[in-house]
Amino acid sequence: MQNPSFVRHMILVSIGLTLWLFFPFLKSFFVALLLAMVIFPLHMMVERTIREWRWVNAFASLASAAMVTFAVSLILFLPITIFLFQLFDQPEKSIAVLIALGERIDTLTAYLPSFMMWLKEPIDTLIALGKVHKNDIITAMAAWVGSGLTTFATMIAEMAMIVVFFFFLTWYGRSIALFFLPVIPLPRTTKRKFISDMMTTTAVVFYTVGGVMLAQGLAFGIFIAFFEGYNPFLLGFMAGISAIIPVVGTALVWIPVALNEYFEGDIVNALIISVYSWAMMAFFIDNIVKLVILNFVNRSISDGKRRLNEFVIFFAMVGGLATFGFWGFIFGPAIVAFAVSTVWMVRQTNRTVVR
């Protein structure tokens, strides 16, 4: 006769050892798992289409998983590839721009309009202090760049692992689910509802982020097309991609453009670009439009079913970014969805017991 207490302890020990063994890859695994949940309907549609071709029917599961994984790989790596290509395609040009920027620092106050001359003295003082502590600033910037490159390399490695995990989770997803779901001591309807809520919330976040990126890219790309000397497609693309970077966001794109106009002596254009970018992209789209898109996607995907409040998902995204960094936009809502679904499950269980 089995000892239930011993079995439970063995299960906990096995889970603990497994988590310990794969701890360095846990974040990548859970991101891949959430992405696999979001892409699951698309994967099923691709697999059904492939199965219509009898000569590849035996490999339909593998082929569909490979195709979907390739699409996800493009989403993850294509923006970075384009950015790096543009940065290193003409390295001498990039270096020349940085040198010119450093030389122009001394003339920063020369282009100030008359109504802003009150800033001349404090800016000149800051420039003088910068020259005195030039070596310290260079050392700090070198450390910052080194840290940034390390973080970037780590993120690339994580993305590669995410793609690997995503492929196997997509290929063997149903087999894994059928293996583990019977072990969970809950009614089948409760388990289905729990998984459905997690998939719905994750999908809402994923498509909302995509909508915000598209809105940011279009807003800046169309706007910058009215200024000469810029590539609206490239800058719009970069603005869309940078929209999901925590803290700085689209400022990585529009601040250098505004500075370029300023150093060219066109103060009006620099002010227009700065005011528009802050008001439209940093405030309006990042706060108001994001909530509108979130509400629309939430209603569309939920299709009248019980769903999380838009404000809860919004603040879960913000909290996730603050806690987990780049991948927090998907971790935060997933954690909140897990907590809410668990509370709902307990409530339903208590109601059943009372009755």
ABEGO torsion letter per residue (X at the ends): XBBAAAAAAAAAAAAAAAAAAAAAAAAAAAAAAAAAAAAAAAAAAAAAAAAABAAAAAAAAAAAAAAAAAAAAAAAAAAAAAAAAAAAABAAAAAAAAAAAAAAAAAAAAABBAAAAAAAAAAAAAAAAAAAAAAAAAAAAAAAAAAAAAAAAAAAAAAAAAAAAAAAAAAAAAAAAAAAAAABBBBAAAAAAAAAAAAAAAAAAAAAAAAAAAAAAAAAAAAAAABBGBBAAAAAAAAAAAAABBGAEAAAAAAAAAAAAAAAGBAAAAAAAAAAAAAAAAAAAAAAAAAAAAAAAAAAAAGGBBBBBAAAAAAAAAAAAAAAEAAAAAAAAAAAAAAAAAAAAAAAAAAAAAX
